[in-house]
Amino acid sequence: MAVPKRRMSRANTRSRRSQWKADNVALQEEKINGVSQRIPRRLVKAVKLGLVDLDRR
């Protein structure tokens, strides 16, 4: 496990943490039951198999 050689200041720690941002979920256009829907890519297969209900979102 990496161990820092020196203590990092609070200002440096907070400025480093503030640069992190979460990405938006990539939506994919899919036709399901003849209706075009935008759903996350990781759920496309589950929706087509009927494991996930889109009406409950």
PQR file with spaces between the fields and no chain letter, atoms N, CA, C, O and H, PARSE charges and radii, in Angstrom:
ATOM       1  N    MET     1       0.841   -1.177    0.000 -0.4000 1.5000
ATOM       2  CA   MET     1       0.000    0.000    0.000 -0.0000 2.0000
ATOM       3  C    MET     1       0.884    1.237    0.000  0.5500 1.7000
ATOM       4  O    MET     1       1.887    1.296    0.711 -0.5500 1.4000
ATOM       5  N    ALA     2       0.501    2.225   -0.806 -0.4000 1.5000
ATOM       6  CA   ALA     2       1.292    3.450   -0.898 -0.0000 2.0000
ATOM       7  C    ALA     2       1.110    4.292    0.355  0.5500 1.7000
ATOM       8  O    ALA     2      -0.005    4.477    0.842 -0.5500 1.4000
ATOM       9  H    ALA     2      -0.314    2.177   -1.384  0.4000 1.0000
ATOM      10  N    VAL     3       2.225    4.798    0.867 -0.4000 1.5000
ATOM      11  CA   VAL     3       2.205    5.648    2.052 -0.0000 2.0000
ATOM      12  C    VAL     3       2.863    6.978    1.681  0.5500 1.7000
ATOM      13  O    VAL     3       3.996    6.982    1.200 -0.5500 1.4000
ATOM      14  H    VAL     3       3.131    4.648    0.471  0.4000 1.0000
ATOM      15  N    PRO     4       2.173    8.118    1.895 -0.5600 1.5000
ATOM      16  CA   PRO     4       2.783    9.398    1.551  0.2800 2.0000
ATOM      17  C    PRO     4       4.010    9.697    2.405  0.5500 1.7000
ATOM      18  O    PRO     4       4.033    9.404    3.600 -0.5500 1.4000
ATOM      19  N    LYS     5       5.030   10.284    1.779 -0.4000 1.5000
ATOM      20  CA   LYS     5       6.253   10.619    2.516 -0.0000 2.0000
ATOM      21  C    LYS     5       6.010   11.745    3.488  0.5500 1.7000
ATOM      22  O    LYS     5       6.568   11.763    4.585 -0.5500 1.4000
ATOM      23  H    LYS     5       5.012   10.522    0.808  0.4000 1.0000
ATOM      24  N    ARG     6       5.172   12.692    3.086 -0.4000 1.5000
ATOM      25  CA   ARG     6       4.923   13.849    3.942 -0.0000 2.0000
ATOM      26  C    ARG     6       3.426   14.104    4.037  0.5500 1.7000
ATOM      27  O    ARG     6       2.645   13.674    3.188 -0.5500 1.4000
ATOM      28  H    ARG     6       4.718   12.678    2.195  0.4000 1.0000
ATOM      29  N    ARG     7       3.057   14.801    5.071 -0.4000 1.5000
ATOM      30  CA   ARG     7       1.665   15.174    5.273 -0.0000 2.0000
ATOM      31  C    ARG     7       1.246   16.195    4.214  0.5500 1.7000
ATOM      32  O    ARG     7       1.982   17.137    3.923 -0.5500 1.4000
ATOM      33  H    ARG     7       3.692   15.151    5.761  0.4000 1.0000
ATOM      34  N    MET     8       0.063   15.998    3.645 -0.4000 1.5000
ATOM      35  CA   MET     8      -0.451   16.938    2.657 -0.0000 2.0000
ATOM      36  C    MET     8      -1.324   17.967    3.361  0.5500 1.7000
ATOM      37  O    MET     8      -2.135   17.617    4.218 -0.5500 1.4000
ATOM      38  H    MET     8      -0.535   15.232    3.881  0.4000 1.0000
ATOM      39  N    SER     9      -1.158   19.226    3.004 -0.4000 1.5000
ATOM      40  CA   SER     9      -1.915   20.286    3.659 -0.0000 2.0000
ATOM      41  C    SER     9      -3.412   20.152    3.374  0.5500 1.7000
ATOM      42  O    SER     9      -3.817   19.529    2.393 -0.5500 1.4000
ATOM      43  H    SER     9      -0.498   19.511    2.308  0.4000 1.0000
ATOM      44  N    ARG    10      -4.201   20.731    4.223 -0.4000 1.5000
ATOM      45  CA   ARG    10      -5.656   20.675    4.063 -0.0000 2.0000
ATOM      46  C    ARG    10      -6.078   21.365    2.765  0.5500 1.7000
ATOM      47  O    ARG    10      -6.969   20.879    2.068 -0.5500 1.4000
ATOM      48  H    ARG    10      -3.873   21.238    5.021  0.4000 1.0000
ATOM      49  N    ALA    11      -5.447   22.491    2.435 -0.4000 1.5000
ATOM      50  CA   ALA    11      -5.789   23.218    1.206 -0.0000 2.0000
ATOM      51  C    ALA    11      -5.469   22.371   -0.026  0.5500 1.7000
ATOM      52  O    ALA    11      -6.269   22.315   -0.961 -0.5500 1.4000
ATOM      53  H    ALA    11      -4.723   22.885    3.001  0.4000 1.0000
ATOM      54  N    ASN    12      -4.310   21.712   -0.037 -0.4000 1.5000
ATOM      55  CA   ASN    12      -3.952   20.865   -1.178 -0.0000 2.0000
ATOM      56  C    ASN    12      -4.899   19.672   -1.295  0.5500 1.7000
ATOM      57  O    ASN    12      -5.288   19.285   -2.397 -0.5500 1.4000
ATOM      58  H    ASN    12      -3.660   21.757    0.722  0.4000 1.0000
ATOM      59  N    THR    13      -5.262   19.101   -0.166 -0.4000 1.5000
ATOM      60  CA   THR    13      -6.162   17.955   -0.171 -0.0000 2.0000
ATOM      61  C    THR    13      -7.522   18.358   -0.733  0.5500 1.7000
ATOM      62  O    THR    13      -8.087   17.657   -1.573 -0.5500 1.4000
ATOM      63  H    THR    13      -4.946   19.415    0.730  0.4000 1.0000
ATOM      64  N    ARG    14      -8.038   19.478   -0.272 -0.4000 1.5000
ATOM      65  CA   ARG    14      -9.368   19.905   -0.704 -0.0000 2.0000
ATOM      66  C    ARG    14      -9.379   20.344   -2.156  0.5500 1.7000
ATOM      67  O    ARG    14     -10.355   20.102   -2.866 -0.5500 1.4000
ATOM      68  H    ARG    14      -7.579   20.048    0.410  0.4000 1.0000
ATOM      69  N    SER    15      -8.305   20.988   -2.613 -0.4000 1.5000
ATOM      70  CA   SER    15      -8.271   21.397   -4.010 -0.0000 2.0000
ATOM      71  C    SER    15      -8.141   20.182   -4.919  0.5500 1.7000
ATOM      72  O    SER    15      -8.678   20.192   -6.026 -0.5500 1.4000
ATOM      73  H    SER    15      -7.512   21.185   -2.036  0.4000 1.0000
ATOM      74  N    ARG    16      -7.449   19.147   -4.487 -0.4000 1.5000
ATOM      75  CA   ARG    16      -7.342   17.920   -5.275 -0.0000 2.0000
ATOM      76  C    ARG    16      -8.697   17.225   -5.334  0.5500 1.7000
ATOM      77  O    ARG    16      -9.102   16.753   -6.397 -0.5500 1.4000
ATOM      78  H    ARG    16      -7.013   19.139   -3.587  0.4000 1.0000
ATOM      79  N    ARG    17      -9.391   17.157   -4.224 -0.4000 1.5000
ATOM      80  CA   ARG    17     -10.695   16.499   -4.188 -0.0000 2.0000
ATOM      81  C    ARG    17     -11.740   17.247   -4.999  0.5500 1.7000
ATOM      82  O    ARG    17     -12.652   16.631   -5.551 -0.5500 1.4000
ATOM      83  H    ARG    17      -9.061   17.541   -3.361  0.4000 1.0000
ATOM      84  N    SER    18     -11.620   18.567   -5.079 -0.4000 1.5000
ATOM      85  CA   SER    18     -12.636   19.360   -5.776 -0.0000 2.0000
ATOM      86  C    SER    18     -12.581   19.149   -7.289  0.5500 1.7000
ATOM      87  O    SER    18     -13.535   19.494   -7.986 -0.5500 1.4000
ATOM      88  H    SER    18     -10.879   19.067   -4.631  0.4000 1.0000
ATOM      89  N    GLN    19     -11.486   18.591   -7.811 -0.4000 1.5000
ATOM      90  CA   GLN    19     -11.351   18.376   -9.246 -0.0000 2.0000
ATOM      91  C    GLN    19     -12.125   17.159   -9.726  0.5500 1.7000
ATOM      92  O    GLN    19     -12.385   17.030  -10.923 -0.5500 1.4000
ATOM      93  H    GLN    19     -10.711   18.311   -7.245  0.4000 1.0000
ATOM      94  N    TRP    20     -12.500   16.257   -8.810 -0.4000 1.5000
ATOM      95  CA   TRP    20     -13.188   15.036   -9.182 -0.0000 2.0000
ATOM      96  C    TRP    20     -14.636   15.340   -9.514  0.5500 1.7000
ATOM      97  O    TRP    20     -15.309   16.046   -8.763 -0.5500 1.4000
ATOM      98  H    TRP    20     -12.289   16.362   -7.838  0.4000 1.0000
ATOM      99  N    LYS    21     -15.125   14.816  -10.635 -0.4000 1.5000
ATOM     100  CA   LYS    21     -16.514   14.997  -11.012 -0.0000 2.0000
ATOM     101  C    LYS    21     -17.043   13.676  -11.560  0.5500 1.7000
ATOM     102  O    LYS    21     -16.335   12.957  -12.265 -0.5500 1.4000
ATOM     103  H    LYS    21     -14.578   14.243  -11.246  0.4000 1.0000
ATOM     104  N    ALA    22     -18.276   13.367  -11.233 -0.4000 1.5000
ATOM     105  CA   ALA    22     -18.912   12.165  -11.768 -0.0000 2.0000
ATOM     106  C    ALA    22     -19.404   12.445  -13.182  0.5500 1.7000
ATOM     107  O    ALA    22     -19.842   13.557  -13.479 -0.5500 1.4000
ATOM     108  H    ALA    22     -18.852   13.951  -10.660  0.4000 1.0000
ATOM     109  N    ASP    23     -19.335   11.451  -14.047 -0.4000 1.5000
ATOM     110  CA   ASP    23     -19.821   11.594  -15.414 -0.0000 2.0000
ATOM     111  C    ASP    23     -21.316   11.302  -15.467  0.5500 1.7000
ATOM     112  O    ASP    23     -21.844   10.532  -14.665 -0.5500 1.4000
ATOM     113  H    ASP    23     -18.980   10.548  -13.806  0.4000 1.0000
ATOM     114  N    ASN    24     -21.987   11.933  -16.429 -0.4000 1.5000
ATOM     115  CA   ASN    24     -23.395   11.628  -16.654 -0.0000 2.0000
ATOM     116  C    ASN    24     -23.510   10.233  -17.257  0.5500 1.7000
ATOM     117  O    ASN    24     -22.605    9.755  -17.940 -0.5500 1.4000
ATOM     118  H    ASN    24     -21.559   12.558  -17.081  0.4000 1.0000
ATOM     119  N    VAL    25     -24.632    9.600  -16.992 -0.4000 1.5000
ATOM     120  CA   VAL    25     -24.872    8.268  -17.530 -0.0000 2.0000
ATOM     121  C    VAL    25     -25.086    8.391  -19.036  0.5500 1.7000
ATOM     122  O    VAL    25     -25.885    9.211  -19.489 -0.5500 1.4000
ATOM     123  H    VAL    25     -25.368    9.988  -16.438  0.4000 1.0000
ATOM     124  N    ALA    26     -24.376    7.579  -19.803 -0.4000 1.5000
ATOM     125  CA   ALA    26     -24.523    7.592  -21.252 -0.0000 2.0000
ATOM     126  C    ALA    26     -25.830    6.893  -21.626  0.5500 1.7000
ATOM     127  O    ALA    26     -26.011    5.708  -21.345 -0.5500 1.4000
ATOM     128  H    ALA    26     -23.727    6.912  -19.435  0.4000 1.0000
ATOM     129  N    LEU    27     -26.738    7.635  -22.263 -0.4000 1.5000
ATOM     130  CA   LEU    27     -28.021    7.073  -22.657 -0.0000 2.0000
ATOM     131  C    LEU    27     -27.960    6.610  -24.102  0.5500 1.7000
ATOM     132  O    LEU    27     -27.274    7.203  -24.935 -0.5500 1.4000
ATOM     133  H    LEU    27     -26.591    8.598  -22.491  0.4000 1.0000
ATOM     134  N    GLN    28     -28.683    5.548  -24.379 -0.4000 1.5000
ATOM     135  CA   GLN    28     -28.690    4.965  -25.708 -0.0000 2.0000
ATOM     136  C    GLN    28     -30.133    4.907  -26.205  0.5500 1.7000
ATOM     137  O    GLN    28     -31.037    4.525  -25.462 -0.5500 1.4000
ATOM     138  H    GLN    28     -29.239    5.066  -23.702  0.4000 1.0000
ATOM     139  N    GLU    29     -30.340    5.283  -27.447 -0.4000 1.5000
ATOM     140  CA   GLU    29     -31.663    5.269  -28.052 -0.0000 2.0000
ATOM     141  C    GLU    29     -32.002    3.841  -28.479  0.5500 1.7000
ATOM     142  O    GLU    29     -31.282    3.253  -29.286 -0.5500 1.4000
ATOM     143  H    GLU    29     -29.605    5.593  -28.051  0.4000 1.0000
ATOM     144  N    GLU    30     -33.079    3.282  -27.953 -0.4000 1.5000
ATOM     145  CA   GLU    30     -33.499    1.917  -28.286 -0.0000 2.0000
ATOM     146  C    GLU    30     -34.997    1.890  -28.528  0.5500 1.7000
ATOM     147  O    GLU    30     -35.753    2.604  -27.869 -0.5500 1.4000
ATOM     148  H    GLU    30     -33.664    3.760  -27.298  0.4000 1.0000
ATOM     149  N    LYS    31     -35.428    1.056  -29.481 -0.4000 1.5000
ATOM     150  CA   LYS    31     -36.854    0.856  -29.719 -0.0000 2.0000
ATOM     151  C    LYS    31     -37.307   -0.372  -28.941  0.5500 1.7000
ATOM     152  O    LYS    31     -36.813   -1.479  -29.150 -0.5500 1.4000
ATOM     153  H    LYS    31     -34.813    0.476  -30.016  0.4000 1.0000
ATOM     154  N    ILE    32     -38.255   -0.151  -28.043 -0.4000 1.5000
ATOM     155  CA   ILE    32     -38.785   -1.241  -27.231 -0.0000 2.0000
ATOM     156  C    ILE    32     -40.298   -1.215  -27.378  0.5500 1.7000
ATOM     157  O    ILE    32     -40.948   -0.223  -27.048 -0.5500 1.4000
ATOM     158  H    ILE    32     -38.657    0.749  -27.873  0.4000 1.0000
ATOM     159  N    ASN    33     -40.849   -2.309  -27.875 -0.4000 1.5000
ATOM     160  CA   ASN    33     -42.288   -2.423  -28.171 -0.0000 2.0000
ATOM     161  C    ASN    33     -42.739   -1.322  -29.126  0.5500 1.7000
ATOM     162  O    ASN    33     -43.846   -0.800  -28.994 -0.5500 1.4000
ATOM     163  H    ASN    33     -40.321   -3.115  -28.144  0.4000 1.0000
ATOM     164  N    GLY    34     -41.890   -0.967  -30.081 -0.4000 1.5000
ATOM     165  CA   GLY    34     -42.234    0.043  -31.078 -0.0000 2.0000
ATOM     166  C    GLY    34     -42.118    1.475  -30.599  0.5500 1.7000
ATOM     167  O    GLY    34     -42.408    2.403  -31.354 -0.5500 1.4000
ATOM     168  H    GLY    34     -40.990   -1.391  -30.188  0.4000 1.0000
ATOM     169  N    VAL    35     -41.695    1.676  -29.350 -0.4000 1.5000
ATOM     170  CA   VAL    35     -41.559    3.022  -28.795 -0.0000 2.0000
ATOM     171  C    VAL    35     -40.073    3.308  -28.584  0.5500 1.7000
ATOM     172  O    VAL    35     -39.349    2.494  -28.011 -0.5500 1.4000
ATOM     173  H    VAL    35     -41.459    0.922  -28.737  0.4000 1.0000
ATOM     174  N    SER    36     -39.631    4.470  -29.051 -0.4000 1.5000
ATOM     175  CA   SER    36     -38.227    4.851  -28.896 -0.0000 2.0000
ATOM     176  C    SER    36     -37.983    5.348  -27.470  0.5500 1.7000
ATOM     177  O    SER    36     -38.669    6.251  -26.991 -0.5500 1.4000
ATOM     178  H    SER    36     -40.219    5.131  -29.516  0.4000 1.0000
ATOM     179  N    GLN    37     -37.013    4.757  -26.810 -0.4000 1.5000
ATOM     180  CA   GLN    37     -36.691    5.100  -25.417 -0.0000 2.0000
ATOM     181  C    GLN    37     -35.213    5.388  -25.293  0.5500 1.7000
ATOM     182  O    GLN    37     -34.401    4.793  -26.002 -0.5500 1.4000
ATOM     183  H    GLN    37     -36.455    4.024  -27.198  0.4000 1.0000
ATOM     184  N    ARG    38     -34.852    6.297  -24.396 -0.4000 1.5000
ATOM     185  CA   ARG    38     -33.448    6.546  -24.081 -0.0000 2.0000
ATOM     186  C    ARG    38     -33.170    5.921  -22.715  0.5500 1.7000
ATOM     187  O    ARG    38     -33.703    6.361  -21.696 -0.5500 1.4000
ATOM     188  H    ARG    38     -35.512    6.780  -23.820  0.4000 1.0000
ATOM     189  N    ILE    39     -32.333    4.895  -22.714 -0.4000 1.5000
ATOM     190  CA   ILE    39     -32.039    4.183  -21.474 -0.0000 2.0000
ATOM     191  C    ILE    39     -30.529    3.993  -21.355  0.5500 1.7000
ATOM     192  O    ILE    39     -29.820    4.020  -22.361 -0.5500 1.4000
ATOM     193  H    ILE    39     -31.900    4.538  -23.541  0.4000 1.0000
ATOM     194  N    PRO    40     -30.031    3.800  -20.125 -0.5600 1.5000
ATOM     195  CA   PRO    40     -28.600    3.539  -19.942  0.2800 2.0000
ATOM     196  C    PRO    40     -28.177    2.269  -20.672  0.5500 1.7000
ATOM     197  O    PRO    40     -28.925    1.293  -20.731 -0.5500 1.4000
ATOM     198  N    ARG    41     -26.969    2.297  -21.225 -0.4000 1.5000
ATOM     199  CA   ARG    41     -26.470    1.190  -22.039 -0.0000 2.0000
ATOM     200  C    ARG    41     -26.423   -0.116  -21.258  0.5500 1.7000
ATOM     201  O    ARG    41     -26.672   -1.184  -21.818 -0.5500 1.4000
ATOM     202  H    ARG    41     -26.362    3.089  -21.177  0.4000 1.0000
ATOM     203  N    ARG    42     -26.110   -0.038  -19.985 -0.4000 1.5000
ATOM     204  CA   ARG    42     -25.985   -1.268  -19.199 -0.0000 2.0000
ATOM     205  C    ARG    42     -27.331   -1.929  -18.933  0.5500 1.7000
ATOM     206  O    ARG    42     -27.372   -3.080  -18.497 -0.5500 1.4000
ATOM     207  H    ARG    42     -25.908    0.829  -19.531  0.4000 1.0000
ATOM     208  N    LEU    43     -28.452   -1.217  -19.190 -0.4000 1.5000
ATOM     209  CA   LEU    43     -29.772   -1.790  -18.939 -0.0000 2.0000
ATOM     210  C    LEU    43     -30.485   -2.256  -20.205  0.5500 1.7000
ATOM     211  O    LEU    43     -31.578   -2.816  -20.123 -0.5500 1.4000
ATOM     212  H    LEU    43     -28.419   -0.282  -19.544  0.4000 1.0000
ATOM     213  N    VAL    44     -29.881   -2.032  -21.377 -0.4000 1.5000
ATOM     214  CA   VAL    44     -30.553   -2.357  -22.634 -0.0000 2.0000
ATOM     215  C    VAL    44     -30.935   -3.832  -22.694  0.5500 1.7000
ATOM     216  O    VAL    44     -32.078   -4.162  -23.010 -0.5500 1.4000
ATOM     217  H    VAL    44     -28.992   -1.577  -21.443  0.4000 1.0000
ATOM     218  N    LYS    45     -30.012   -4.703  -22.401 -0.4000 1.5000
ATOM     219  CA   LYS    45     -30.273   -6.143  -22.497 -0.0000 2.0000
ATOM     220  C    LYS    45     -31.353   -6.570  -21.501  0.5500 1.7000
ATOM     221  O    LYS    45     -32.226   -7.370  -21.838 -0.5500 1.4000
ATOM     222  H    LYS    45     -29.083   -4.435  -22.144  0.4000 1.0000
ATOM     223  N    ALA    46     -31.300   -6.042  -20.281 -0.4000 1.5000
ATOM     224  CA   ALA    46     -32.285   -6.406  -19.268 -0.0000 2.0000
ATOM     225  C    ALA    46     -33.678   -5.932  -19.658  0.5500 1.7000
ATOM     226  O    ALA    46     -34.661   -6.629  -19.409 -0.5500 1.4000
ATOM     227  H    ALA    46     -30.591   -5.392  -20.006  0.4000 1.0000
ATOM     228  N    VAL    47     -33.773   -4.756  -20.267 -0.4000 1.5000
ATOM     229  CA   VAL    47     -35.077   -4.243  -20.685 -0.0000 2.0000
ATOM     230  C    VAL    47     -35.636   -5.090  -21.821  0.5500 1.7000
ATOM     231  O    VAL    47     -36.827   -5.401  -21.839 -0.5500 1.4000
ATOM     232  H    VAL    47     -32.975   -4.189  -20.469  0.4000 1.0000
ATOM     233  N    LYS    48     -34.774   -5.464  -22.775 -0.4000 1.5000
ATOM     234  CA   LYS    48     -35.238   -6.283  -23.898 -0.0000 2.0000
ATOM     235  C    LYS    48     -35.695   -7.666  -23.436  0.5500 1.7000
ATOM     236  O    LYS    48     -36.600   -8.254  -24.028 -0.5500 1.4000
ATOM     237  H    LYS    48     -33.807   -5.211  -22.761  0.4000 1.0000
ATOM     238  N    LEU    49     -35.064   -8.187  -22.375 -0.4000 1.5000
ATOM     239  CA   LEU    49     -35.460   -9.488  -21.842 -0.0000 2.0000
ATOM     240  C    LEU    49     -36.678   -9.393  -20.927  0.5500 1.7000
ATOM     241  O    LEU    49     -37.242  -10.416  -20.538 -0.5500 1.4000
ATOM     242  H    LEU    49     -34.328   -7.710  -21.895  0.4000 1.0000
ATOM     243  N    GLY    50     -37.086   -8.175  -20.581 -0.4000 1.5000
ATOM     244  CA   GLY    50     -38.249   -7.973  -19.724 -0.0000 2.0000
ATOM     245  C    GLY    50     -37.938   -8.043  -18.248  0.5500 1.7000
ATOM     246  O    GLY    50     -38.851   -8.164  -17.431 -0.5500 1.4000
ATOM     247  H    GLY    50     -36.628   -7.344  -20.897  0.4000 1.0000
ATOM     248  N    LEU    51     -36.661   -7.969  -17.884 -0.4000 1.5000
ATOM     249  CA   LEU    51     -36.286   -8.038  -16.475 -0.0000 2.0000
ATOM     250  C    LEU    51     -36.444   -6.698  -15.761  0.5500 1.7000
ATOM     251  O    LEU    51     -36.596   -6.650  -14.541 -0.5500 1.4000
ATOM     252  H    LEU    51     -35.920   -7.871  -18.548  0.4000 1.0000
ATOM     253  N    VAL    52     -36.408   -5.608  -16.532 -0.4000 1.5000
ATOM     254  CA   VAL    52     -36.527   -4.260  -15.966 -0.0000 2.0000
ATOM     255  C    VAL    52     -37.735   -3.591  -16.599  0.5500 1.7000
ATOM     256  O    VAL    52     -37.894   -3.604  -17.820 -0.5500 1.4000
ATOM     257  H    VAL    52     -36.285   -5.647  -17.524  0.4000 1.0000
ATOM     258  N    ASP    53     -38.588   -3.003  -15.760 -0.4000 1.5000
ATOM     259  CA   ASP    53     -39.781   -2.320  -16.238 -0.0000 2.0000
ATOM     260  C    ASP    53     -39.480   -0.819  -16.345  0.5500 1.7000
ATOM     261  O    ASP    53     -39.122   -0.192  -15.348 -0.5500 1.4000
ATOM     262  H    ASP    53     -38.458   -2.992  -14.769  0.4000 1.0000
ATOM     263  N    LEU    54     -39.621   -0.244  -17.532 -0.4000 1.5000
ATOM     264  CA   LEU    54     -39.315    1.172  -17.733 -0.0000 2.0000
ATOM     265  C    LEU    54     -40.377    2.093  -17.153  0.5500 1.7000
ATOM     266  O    LEU    54     -40.089    3.263  -16.902 -0.5500 1.4000
ATOM     267  H    LEU    54     -39.912   -0.754  -18.342  0.4000 1.0000
ATOM     268  N    ASP    55     -41.592    1.609  -16.932 -0.4000 1.5000
ATOM     269  CA   ASP    55     -42.651    2.451  -16.412 -0.0000 2.0000
ATOM     270  C    ASP    55     -42.429    2.819  -14.957  0.5500 1.7000
ATOM     271  O    ASP    55     -43.014    3.788  -14.474 -0.5500 1.4000
ATOM     272  H    ASP    55     -41.826    0.659  -17.136  0.4000 1.0000
ATOM     273  N    ARG    56     -41.608    2.078  -14.255 -0.4000 1.5000
ATOM     274  CA   ARG    56     -41.376    2.331  -12.820 -0.0000 2.0000
ATOM     275  C    ARG    56     -40.282    3.341  -12.565  0.5500 1.7000
ATOM     276  O    ARG    56     -40.014    3.670  -11.409 -0.5500 1.4000
ATOM     277  H    ARG    56     -41.133    1.291  -14.647  0.4000 1.0000
ATOM     278  N    ARG    57     -39.628    3.855  -13.626 -0.4000 1.5000
ATOM     279  CA   ARG    57     -38.542    4.812  -13.431 -0.0000 2.0000
ATOM     280  C    ARG    57     -39.042    6.106  -12.899  0.5500 1.7000
ATOM     281  O    ARG    57     -38.257    7.027  -12.676 -0.5500 1.4000
ATOM     282  H    ARG    57     -39.846    3.587  -14.564  0.4000 1.0000
